[in-house]
Amino acid sequence: MADTIEEYAAGAAQPKGYDEGDITTLKSLEHIRLRPGMYIGRLGDGAHPNDGIYILLKEVIDNSVDEFIMGAGRRIDVTIGEDNKVTVRDYGRGIPLGKLVECVSMINTGGKYNSEAFQFSVGMNGVGTKAVNALSSYFRARSVRDGRFRCAEFRNGELISDTEGECTERNGTEIAFVPDETMFKNYAFRPEYVERRLWMYAYLNSGLSIHLDDRKFYSQHGLQDLLEVESGEERLYPVIACRTKTLEFALTHTNDYGENSFSFANGQFTNDGGTHLSAFKEGVLKAINEFSGKNYKADDVRDGMTGAISIKLREPIFESQTKNKLGNTDIRGPIVTEVRDFVVDFLHKNPAVAEALLAKVSSNEQMHRAIQEVKKKSRDTAQKTRLRIPKLKDCKYHVGCKWPRGVQPKETMIFLTEGDSAAGSLEKSRDVDCQAIFALRGKPKNAFGESFEMIYKNEELTFLMQALGIEESTENLRYDKVILATDADVDGLHIRNLLLTFFLCFFDQLVLSGHLYVLETPLFRVRNKSKDLIYCYSEAERDRAAAQLGKTSEITRFKGLGEISPDDFGEFIGENMRLSPVTLDNMHGVNDLLKFYMGDNTPDRRDYIMRNLEVLDYE
């Protein structure tokens, strides 16, 4: 990649011939299949909660929820079969029969441009269901209206059947689809991710009943129910909740570090927040300062806070088709005012809640002052190494590279490795433009139960925080992906657990925001005399590869990353890289889990191991 505009221009290829024959017009669904990322964000295989198959499910359910919002239909049935066939049936008004085919196959066709038909719709651009159709190997849309039905079937986006007739079913729409395996390689729906999404729909739409097989998802109190589940028995005071026709919000505090926020717009989970979330946080800060007569900082108020906001508006502005972030700026002022006024009034009327809340905020303020003193001392002692962090091999994107206008850098990532040998192999085979390496000098300190002061006094962890840019805040994270790249042995797994403990205890927002990953590296390499080779990540894969390449194949067992050559490494930190995301919806119960596995309770862990070893021996 060129470092300057001049180098980029000099290296650019000369333009080829260009005439009418080079102009191509694609059908609506063809464009979706060609550029799926524009419509659903990412493809994936279902291992991450934001992978494409869940976005397809969301797009269909969104339409059913829109019917509920308009007062048509209080139940949605969802099934996911063993063949990955997804069926969603609502009992709303049903798609108008005469436009059924167009509504599921032609972009910019739909009823949500009509603000009377859909006042607070999630989908406003007529794309969602078409994307599901285009990216499915099989797709069926069936609508029932007043004793008549129409059913259209598609394969790979092409209409194969269109029937119409009489029926006795209730009004509504049924969508069935099977995600295309050529687009989503080796995919599988994970029940926990599906159930999480359905609970979110239930919390956001009080009175809506969603059924997944024999499970029911229903909420009576909306965001208040959500926060009671998220905070559990750890909350310091009852949830403060407010609900109007177009705005709903709730908040509480626990003794955890960091903040946990949920934001929604027209029933859509905006996981990247937006103006509504920032306005909610500002309103809470203003309310507490007005009530207390003090001037607390934002971190003082938000540390340990779990909050949620949901807003309904006629013309939502999202940053992309996947609707991850709300961009409406005109709503900021009204939200700040409404949140501030309600919280101030609530605290005056509920002195016990006010006392518990202010005690937490005051405790946060004292803690942050102490942390700042420790940080100042740490910065003073580490100033000489600040400009060049030991063991960090940065990527070009972070060393002053000037990118040409319109040329965007790739996703940046940093590998946290153990020792110099693994770092050496990675360094020789990495993409220097976007891949950085930080080599640990051994096993990091177990951070569980430690104080912030210890963390900032530990040299190794200080260098790590500096490399990631998170000394002051996780919002300053310098890389899109933080990847744990440790050996697949006992020591490597121990180092991985120590790093996970560090992030979960002190930088949980980095995990909650989906930035932490584990690098999967092959355990075996199988190669025959013709130099054909296959990398294997399990013994089963090894056996299949040996059968494929011949019994006389050479099998190499990689004991550690340092034993993998740079040429080999290049095969699995590039396009074929396997990353396992460290996913976490909330911090509820995490402390107890860390206490058992990383705390000072060696006898309990020993007993646990021995009991499970007995089970394994018996089996």
N, C-alpha and C positions, 0 to 999 in steps of 0.2 A: 504494500500500500504506500502510495506516495506521501511524503511528509509535507510538501508544499504545493501550492497551486501550480507553480511552474513545472515541477516534476510531474504532477498529474497530467498537465496539458501536453508535456513532451512525450509522455508514455501513452497517450490516448491513441486508440486505433483510428486509422483513416476511414471516413465514412464510405459505405458501399453505395451502389446504385439504389435509387429510391423512386418508384413510380406507382401507378395505379394498382399494379399486381401485388404490391406489398400491403395494401389496405385490406384489413379483415374485419368483418362484422360478425360478432358472436351472438348466439341466442342468449336470452337472459340467464338460463340455468347453466349454459356452457361457461359463461364468465365466472359464475360462482365456483364451478369445479376447477377452473384454471387458476383462480385467485382466492382460495378459501379463506386465507388469513384476513382478507378485507372484511369478511362477513362474520366469522366466528372466532377470530383471534388466533387460535392455535389448534393443531390437530391432536397429536398425542394418542395414547393408547388406553386412557382411562385411569392411569396411575396418579394423576393430579386432578384436584377438584375443579380446575378451570379448563380441563381438556375438552376438545370439541364435542365429544359425544354428550357431555352434560349440557353444553350450550344448545345442542339440538333439542334436547329434552326441555330445556328452559324456554326456548322459543315457542314450543307448542303449548306448554302450560301457561305461559304469559297470556296467550290469546284466551284461554279458558278463564283465567283470573280476571281479565278485562270484562268478560261477560258478568262475572260475579259483582265487580265494581259497579256495573251499570244496573245491578238489581235483577239480573236474569240468571238463575241457577246458583244453588248453594252447595253443590256437590261436584267433585271431580274424581273420576276413577282412573288410576294409573296401574298398568301391569308391565312387567319386563320379563319376557320369557327366557327359557334356557337358550333359545336360538337368537337371543339379543333383539327380538322383535318387541318394540315399545308401542303400547297403545294408550292413548289419552282420550277419555270420553267425558265431555261436560254436558250440562243440561241447560244451556243458555238458549239463545234465540236461533242458533244454527246459521251457517253461512247461507246467504240467499242462493237458492238452487241454480238460478240462471247464470250466476257468476262463480260457481264453485271451482271450475277448472282454472279460470283466470286468477282467482284469489290465491291458488296454491302453486301457480307456475309462471305468472307474469309479474316481473318486478314493477313496483310503483302502482300496483293494483290492490285495493283494499278499502275497507270502510272507515279506517281510522283517520282519514283526512277530514272526515265529517265530525266536527266537534259535538254535534248533537247526538250522533250515534255512539260515540266513544268520548266522554268528557275527560277522563283521566287515564288515557291509555299509555302503556309502556311503549308499544310499537307504533311509530308514526311515519315510517318510510316504506311500508309495504314490502319488506325484504325477508323477515324472519322465517315464515313457513316455507317460502320459496327456497331458502338456503337448506332447510331440512330436506326438502324434496330433491334438490340437486345433489346433495351429499349422501343420499341413501340409495342402496341397491334396490330396495322396494319401498314404495310409499303409497298410502291409501288415504283418501279424504272422503268421509261420508257425512252428509248433512241431512238432518230431519227437520222438516218444518210443516206443521199443521197436517199431519197424515200422509205426507209425501217425503220421499227420500231421493237423493242423488249420490252416486258413489263413483269416484274416479280413481283409477289405479295407474301407477307409474313404475317404470324400471329405469334406474339411472337417469331419472329426469324426463324420460320419454313416456307420453301417455299411451297406455296399452288397453285400457278399458274405461268405458263411460256408460253407466246404466242409471235408469230413473224409474220410479214406480211408487205404488202406494204402500203404506205400512201403518202399524199401530203403536210405534215407539214414541217415547217422549221427545220433544224438541231438543235439539242440541247438535254438537259436532263431535265426530270421532276421527282422530288422526292416528294412523299406524305407520311405523317406519322401521327399517333395519339399516343402521349406519353402514356405509359402503366400506368393506374391508380393504379395498384398494386405496382408500383415502386414510382410513384409521387402521394402521397396521397392528394386528394381533390384539385388538382392543377387548376390554371387558368392563362392564358396569360394576363399580364397587358399591355395595349396599349402603355403606356409611355415608358416602358422598351424596347419593340420591336422597337418603332419609334427611340429611342435613338441609338440602335444598327445600324439601317438602315442609320441614318444620319452619323454615324461614317464610315460606308462603303462608303458612297457618298463622304465625305470629303477626304478619303484616295485614291479614285479612280476617279480623275477628268475625266468627260466625261461619266462615267457609270450612267445609269438611272435605278433606282430601284422603282418599283411600288407596293404599298401595298393598295389593293382595289382601291380607287379613289385618293390616295395620291401619289405624286411623290417626290422622294428624289434624288436630283441632285446638284452637286457642280462644279463650273467652275474653282475656284482658290484653291481648296484643303485645306490645313492646314491654309492658310490665311483666308478663309471663316470660318473655325472652330473657330479660335481665335477672329475674329470679332464678332461672335455670343456669345462666352463665355465672352468676356470682355465688350460687349455692348458699351454704351455711356460713361462708366466709364474709358476707356483706356486713358492714358496720352499722347500717341503719336500713329501714324499709325503703324500697324503691320509690323514688319521686317520679311520678308519671302524670303526663298531661295529654289529653286527646281532644282535638277539634275535628271539623269536617275535612280540613286540608292539611293539618299538621299534627303529628304525634311525636312525643319524645319522652325519654325516661333516663334516669341516671342513679347510680349508687356508688359506694366506695368499698374496697376491701383493703387488706394490709399488703397486697401484692405490690411489686414495683411495676412501673410502666402503666400504660393506659390500654383499654380495650374498647374499640369503637365499632359501631355498626351504623351504616347509613343506607337509606332506601329512597328511591324516587319512583312514584307510581307503581309501587310493588316490586321494583327492580332493585336487587342488591348491588349498590354501587361500591364495590370493594376498594376502589381507589378514592373514595370520598367525593369531594367537590365543594361547591359553594355552600350547600346546605349543611354539610358537616362542620366546616370551618365556622359558619355563622352560629351553629349550635354551641360549639366550644367557646366562642367569644361571648355568647349570651350567658353561659354558665359562669364564666370568669367575672363578667361585669356584675352579675347578681351577687356572687359571694363577696366581692369587694364592696359593693354598695351596702349589703346587709351587715358586714363586719366592720365597715368603716376603715378598712386597711387597704394596702396596695400589694396584694399577693401577685406573684408572677404566674404565668400560665402553667409551668411545670409543677408549681406548688399545688395547684388545684387539680391538675389532671393525673398526677401520679397516683395510681391505685384506683382511678375512676373507670367504671364501666358505663358506657353511655350508648344510646341509640336514638336515631331520628328518622322519621319517615315523613315525606312530603308528597302531596298530590298537586300537580299543576297541569294546565291544559297543553302547554307547548314546551315540554322538556327538551333541553339541548344537551345531548350526550357527545362525548369526545370521539366515539366510534360506534359501529354497529353493535358491538358487544356491550355497550352502555355501562362501562366500568366507572365513569366519572361524570358528574353533573356539572354543567358549565353556566347555568343561568345566573347572571350577576344581579338582576333586579330583585331577587328574593332575599338577598343577604340582610339588608336593613330590617325588613319586617320580621324575619326569623330572630335576629338578635334581640329586638325589642320584645317580642312575644315570650321568648325563653327567659330573658332577664326578669320581666314583670311577673311571670308565673312563679319562678323559683324564689324570688324575694318574698312574694306573698305567702308561698308555702312555708318558708323558713320562719316567718313571723307567726304563722298559725301552728307550727309544730316545733316547739322549743327543744324537745328531746332529740329530734332529727338534726336540728341546727347545731346543737352542742356536739353531737358525734361527728358531723361533717367538718365543723371548724377545728375540732381536735385533730382530725386526720390532716387537714390542710396545714395547720400550724406545725405538726410533726414533720410533714414533708419539707416545710420551709427550713426548719432546723437541720434536717438531714442534708438538704441541698447546700446549705452554707458550709457544713463540715466537708462535703464532697468537693466543693470549690477550693477549699483550703488544701486538701490533699492533691487535687489536680494541679494547683499552682506550684506546690513543692515538686510534684512529678515533672512538670514542664521545665522547671528551673534546673533540675538535675539531669534531664534528658535532652537539653537544648542542643548539645553537640551532635547528637545522633538523629535529631528530628528531621533534618533535610535528607538524610540517607539512612533509612531504617534498615538495620542489619537483617540479612536473610530475605529481603524483599527484592524480587525481580519484577519490576513493574511493567505494564504494557504501554505501548506508544501513546494510547489515548490519554494517559495520565502524565505524560512527560512533555507537554507543550507542543504536541503535534498540531499543525494548522490544517484543517480539513477543508477541501474545496466546497463551495456552496452547492448544496444539493447532494453531496456525498456524505452519507451518515456512517459513523463507525458501527461495527458489529456490537452485539451484546458483550459487555465487559464481564469478566469473571476472574476470580482468584482461587487458586488451588492451595489449600493448607495441607502441607505434606510433613512427613516425619523424616528428618535427617537429610543429609546432603546428597546421598546417592539417588534417592527418588527424585529429589528436586533437580538433580543433574539430567536425568533422563527426560523429565518433563520440559526442562528448559530448552533442550536441543530439538524437541519435536513440537513445541507449542506454537500457536499463532501469536506472534509478538505484538500484533496490533491490538488484540483485545484480551489476551490471556496473561494474567500475572501469577506469580508463585511466591508463597511465603513458607519458608522452611522452619519448622519447629526444631528446637535444639534438644528435644527429649520429651518426656511426658510433662504436660503442663500441670499446674497446681489444681487440685480438686477445689472448685469454687463453692461447692455446696456448704451453706452455713457460714460462709466468710462475709466480711464487711466490705463496703465499697473502698474503705481505706486500704485494706489488704490488696484488693484488685489493682488499685492504682500505684501501689508500692512494688508490685511484682513486675520485674523488668520484662520477662517474656510476654506477659499478658498486656503490658503497656505498649510494647512494640507491635503486638497484634492489633490492639485498638487503633494505634496510629496508622498502621497499614490499611485498615479498613475505613478509617476516617470517622470512627464512631465515639471518639473520646467525649465529645460534647453531646451528641445526639445521634440516634440511628437514622435520622432524616438526612444526615451527611454521608451515608454509606456510599463509598466510591465505586462499588461494583454491583452489577445487577444480580450476580450469582456468587455466593460464598460456598465453595465446594470442599468438603472434607475428603481428602485423598490419602487414606491410610492403608497400611498392609492388611490383607485378609487373614491375619493370625490373631492370637490372643492379645499380644501387645498392641497391635494396630486397632483392634476393637476397643481396647481400654482407652487408648488415646482419643478415639472417636467419641466415646462416652464422656470423657473429661471435657472435650470441646463442647459437646451438646449441653452438658451441665453448666458450663460457663455462659453460653448464650442464653439458656433458659432462665438462669438465675439473675442475670444482669442486663441482658439485651433481648428480652423476650419478643419485643416488637419486630426485631429482625426475623425471627422465626414465624411469628404470626402473619407477617407480610409476605411470606413465601419466598424468601431470599436464600434459604439454607438448603443445601443438597449434599448427597453422598455420592461419590464417584464409584461406580461399579467397574472393577477391572477383572479381566479374565483370570481364571485359576489355571487353565491349561492351554497349551498350543499343540495342535495335532498337525503333523506335516509328513507327507510321503516323499518318495525318492524323486518325484517330478517337481518337487518344491511347492506343490499345492498345500495350502495351510488353512486351518480353521481355528479361530479363537473360541474357547469354551468357558462359560461362566458357572458350570456345575458339572458334577460327575456324569449326570445323564447326558448332557450335551457332549461331553468328552467321548462317551461310549458311542453315541450316534455318529460323531465325526470319525472315529476310528473305523466304524463299519463302512462309512461312506468312502474313506480314502484307502482302506485296506488294512488288514490285520498287522502288516509289517510296518505300519506308520510309526514315526517317532513321536512320542508324547513327552512334552516338557511341562513340568509342574512349576508354576511361578510361586515361590515362597514369599516374596516381597516385591514392592514396586521397584526397588533398586536393581532387581534381577531382570527387569524387562528392558530391553534395549530401546534406544530412541526411535528406531525404525518401527518397532512393535507398538510403542506408545503412540506414535502418530496415527495408528489405526483406530484407537479408541478414545482420543480426546479431540477428535475432529467431528465430521458429520455423523460418524457411527458411535459417538459418545453416549454411554448409558448413565443417566443421572436419576437417582431416586430422591424425590423431593421430601424434605422433612416437613410434613404438614401438621398443623395444629390449629384448631378452631378457637380455642380459648385456653386459659391457664388453670381452669378449674381442675383440681386433683393432681396437677403436675408436681406441686411441692411434696405431696405425700409419696408420689412415685419416686421422686429424686431422693427423698429421705430414706426410702427403703434400699435403693440400689447404690446410693452414693454417700449416705450418712454414716454415722458412727454406730452401726448396729451389725457388726460382723457376725455374731452368733446367729442372728435371725436369717441372714443371707446364707450362711453355711447350712442351716437346717433346710432352707428352701431348696438349695442345690441338691442336698442329699436325698430329699423326698422325690425330686424330679428325676434324679439319676436312677432311683429304684424303679420308678415307673418306666423309664426307658429300658432298663435291663429286663423288666418283666415282659415288655412288648417285644 
